Amino acid sequence: MQYSDVLVIASGGGHTGFARAIAQYFPSKLDFVIPEGDKNSEEVLREFSNRIYYVKKGKEPNQSNINLAFNIPEIVFQSIKVKKYKVVIATGSNHSLIPSFVLRLKGSRLFLIESQDRIVTRGKTVNILSHFSENVFLHWEEQKKLYPKKGLVVGPVVEKPKYVPKDEGFVLVTAGTMGFKRLFDVVTRLDLGKNIVLQTGKVDPEPYIKRGIRAFSFDRDLERFISGASLVITHQGKTAMEATVMYKKPTIIVYNNDWKYAATKEDSVQYAKILGATFLNDPSEWGSSEEIERAIKSVSQPKSYNIGTPNLVKRVLEEIK
């Protein structure tokens, strides 16, 4: 097997997390496509990469398709410059769409990863590309109905756990790349009887730091905090799966209404049930902070799952033998 056999389209945030998970279990280095200007993706994938291509991201989760349409010409041009591979693995999001189409036209065999929180509705990009793919990799049996013909349940696609889980007596609050100011403002004013560690993403951490809270925009080793937390409070993203599957942490998922073009609320409710996590509506819909205070007091241990990434890698290796 040559390094040039497999390309992974790592589309930032949790999608890059999928790419890194695959790379950790793969027997050789891989080539990657990442969003233009995404330094975080570049940093976390560099050690696993032979070559990295850069393709502009069409839009963010809170943006409309107008943004995507405006960026299409440049995205097509950049995608054409990517050479043909035997196998392409697209990790989802609009960023994967055009590069996947172009590479499929060049003759590459396409595999997809559906988002972990798509239980009732299909992801738009994965749905479109599924018609031209070999398989859609799924995390849960409950997703099989979304892709009855091409869906392959491999189990939760997460990284190799880096740490031994322990309880260091703090609550981790994190909400991905975009952040979640409404949630942060409420949680950081609660008397939890524990310290808070807050990853804010694109939300300014300074106001929280000035109040004596351990807050930061990003930490490439967020896993260190997940492994040591007593409780994880997050949004409907991939961190919830990492916290529960990799480290068996009690987890509260707070739905973010701003993600208009991501999974629906019902998807997120079902996602929380699958994980054994507690689900709460957006803080804008809470009558008071008692909503989350009650959730924190009644939180329970999550369900147990085996990591599915080795099963995904096994299927890809079968394709390139």
C-alpha positions, 0 to 999 in steps of 0.5 A, a space after each residue: 500500500 502506498 501513501 497516495 492510495 487514500 485521501 481524507 477530506 477533513 472539513 474542520 472542527 468535529 469533521 477534522 476529529 473524524 479524520 484524525 481518528 482514522 489516521 490514528 488507526 490507519 497503518 500508513 500516513 494519509 493525504 488530507 484536504 483541509 479548509 483554507 486557513 484552518 491552522 487547527 486542522 493543519 496542526 492536529 493532522 500534520 504528524 499523520 500526513 504525507 501531503 495536505 491540500 487546501 480548499 476554501 470552506 463554503 460556509 459556516 454552520 450558521 451561514 446560508 447557502 448564499 455564502 456557499 454560492 459566492 465561494 463556489 468558483 474558487 472551491 472548484 478551481 482548488 478541488 481540480 488541483 487535487 490528484 486522483 486517489 483510489 479511495 476518498 473519505 469525506 468527513 461531511 459538511 459543505 466543505 466536502 461536497 465539491 472536492 468529493 464530486 471532482 474526485 469521484 469524476 476523476 475515478 476515485 471511490 468515495 466513502 462518507 461519514 455521517 455526523 454522529 447527531 444525524 438520527 432523524 434527518 440526513 446531513 445535506 452533503 452526505 445525502 447528496 454524495 451518498 448516491 455516488 459513494 461505496 458506503 456511508 459509515 454510521 456510528 449507531 444502529 439507529 442511523 441505519 434507516 437513513 441509508 438502508 442500502 449504503 449505510 454501514 454501522 461501524 460504531 462511534 468514530 472517535 480517536 484512541 483515548 490518550 488519557 486514563 479517565 479520572 475525576 479532578 473535580 471540575 466541570 468542563 463547558 465547551 461548545 465547539 469552534 463557534 462557541 455558545 455565549 448564552 450557555 457560557 453566561 448562565 453556567 459561569 454564574 452558577 454556584 456549582 461547588 466545583 471549578 469551571 474550565 471553559 473553552 469558548 471557541 470564537 467567543 471572547 474568553 476575556 470577560 470570563 477570565 476577568 471573573 477568575 474563571 479558567 477560560 480559553 479560546 482553544 486548546 488542541 489538547 482538549 481531551 486532557 480536560 475531558 478525561 479529568 472532568 467530573 461533568 461535561 456540558 456541551 452542545 449537540 456536537 462531537 465532544 458529547 460523543 468523545 466525552 461519553 464513548 472515550 471517557 465515560 463522562 456524565 454529559 449534558 447536551 444543550 441545544 444551540 438554536 443558532 445552528 440553523 443549517 445543522 441537525 434538527 432539535 429532534 436529531 439532538 434529542 435522539 442523539 442524547 438518548 443514544 449516548 445516555 446524556 441529558 438533553 436541554 433546550 437552548 438557554 433562551 428557552 429556559 424559564 430560569 437557571 434552575 433548568 440546568 441546575 436540576 440537570 446537573 443534580 440528576 445527571 447519570 452515567 452514559 451508555 457504554 460503546 466500543 470504538 468503531 474507528 477500527 471497523 471503518 479502517 478495515 472496510 477501507 483497507 478491503 477496498 484498496 487491496 
